[in-house]
Amino acid sequence: MRDVPKSVAYVGRILLDLSFALCASLIFTIITRYLILPASVYKEFPLNVLFNTCDNELHGVCSFPTATLFFDKGEIFSPSTPYSLNVRLKFADVPTTRQLGLFQNVISIHNEAGDLLKKFAKSAYLKEPSYFMKILWIMFFPLYFLGFFRGADELEVPITFDYIEYASNPSKKLVYTLQDKFANVEHADVIVNAQFGLVRYFLYYWPVCSSLLLFSVFLGIFISIFIGRLILLSGEESEEVEQGEVEPEQVAEPEKKERFAKDEFEPENADEVPEICGNAPERVDEKMSSFAAESQPAPCLGFCGRHHLNTSSTAFSDCGACAWGSRTTSEKVWCEACVSPLTAYDWMYLVFMALFPFLLHLYFIRSYRKYSRSRLYEVVEHACCVLENTIACLVSLLSFPPYFSFSLFGCEKSNFREWFPHNYNPVIDYTKTLRCSYEVVYPLYSMPFLHLTVLVVSIVIFRSIVYCTLMYKALNGKPYYYSMLSIPIIAGAHAYLAGFVYYSFPYILLLWGICANVVHLAMDGKRTMREMILRIVKSPMHIFFLSLNSLLLAFAVVAIMLPFGLQYGFLAIFVVPTPLLFYLVTIPFTHPSSVNESE
């Protein structure tokens, strides 16, 4: 079997370093933007304006219109960032609105204990629109009707431009007061906008250009480091090749010189094989086979192997690491290319590694978009997530041999140690360690890294386009940032725990499916079995979640049964509905009314 050429291994090393540089540059770009930009940039909240009525008057107003807004820590204000506070008011179309004079707007900010942190006041009045503005309304009435022009009964009041919150004493409540009891407010909004300097302004309002600039800077730094590293490695390899080159003539010459001394007579037929009485040809074959057995190199230790030098079968290298895409044979002598098709269990492991970030990103979108006022944003972001993971799967699948096909070649696996070859490097005479670390389980270790790298690039491209066009300033970017930050965490976990995950992922999926099933149904509250069944049948969300959960459970059960090689192991998928049926059947025994009766 021919070994992979060194040039191919060298190109593979360059591609791996380039992939790492791209991935690291993208991650550092995201982290830099995450650290520089505040978590909350632009928020707009509706205010529920209320007032107290008078006891002695039927329609009297005995207090200023006031609205209170409660929020969590960090939801509106990020520490050490200046914010502007504006109030947008829409007054009712009543006669008293046209008679309003100068009124005062007051915003007070309080902490969790109710203590006053800051108070701002700003006076304003409702201006009569000019004749020029009224002409524009008439000329462009469709635009006025669609809301592109501000009406005569609308007013936006800038309250302050320099509110700064501190992490030691965060705010929890905002109170707005319009100090004119004759003002009839139909709708009010408070607008919170972060005030940026030059760097933050460029990062936020020019996301594509700033991200490309940061990415280019980090990529140049990493490529410079890798170029220097490649130069050092190439120099070391050239020295090793010069020291390890052995010519065939130099190996054969000493045998000839050792047979006869210089002053000793050498017969002409010294190289001829003498005829032996009996079966001469058979004896010669036995001698030659024993000589060939003596010339076979000794087995290597650990996962080390040898390479044939040039095309000669008598010249071979010392024990060392095999090239990428190859591993040692069962005799632990030669390195051979991995051309065995992947098993069904290997394919299921790769599917699990692709499904895990996909389901995690869907969870981020669902968690931080459940209070969205428009389903369009959530649907578009879910579709974008599906597109990103599909592209990552296709690119990673088509990039491994056989190239541009939907099949994969891999190395045969037999035990758990093959996932951690760096822990089994042989030590010679307790002093010298042979570095034989390489991907013994090719391609199950390297393929998830390529998948995550392509996924990062896809998220940066497609999710950035969606955020910059459709959802610009509409919603926060937590699903985007959490998706980006989860990828290096998954990559780190895969780097250190790949072997554990390979042998335990079916049980992880099985446990997760059972727990998710129970938690999802338990969140519906205290219901009887009949009520729960009707709830499941009538709710599309329940049907979708339980169907997806059943598919994951079936996937886990099939993966568990595959290594045992049972003939009818696929029948185990019929136990998939058992957790759901068990939960529904045992509801009457766990209902609070039944528990109280038994007590």
Beta strands, then each sheet from edge to edge (+ up, - down):
strand 1: 42-47
strand 2: 66-70
strand 3: 82-91
strand 4: 103-111
strand 5: 116-124
strand 6: 154-164
strand 7: 171-179
strand 8: 185-194
strand 9: 326-328
strand 10: 335-337
strand 11: 340-341
strand 12: 409-410
strand 13: 427-428
strand 14: 432-433
sheet 1: 1+ 8- 3+ 6-
sheet 2: 2+ 7- 4+ 5-
sheet 3: 9+ 10-
sheet 4: 11+ 12-
sheet 5: 13+ 14-
end
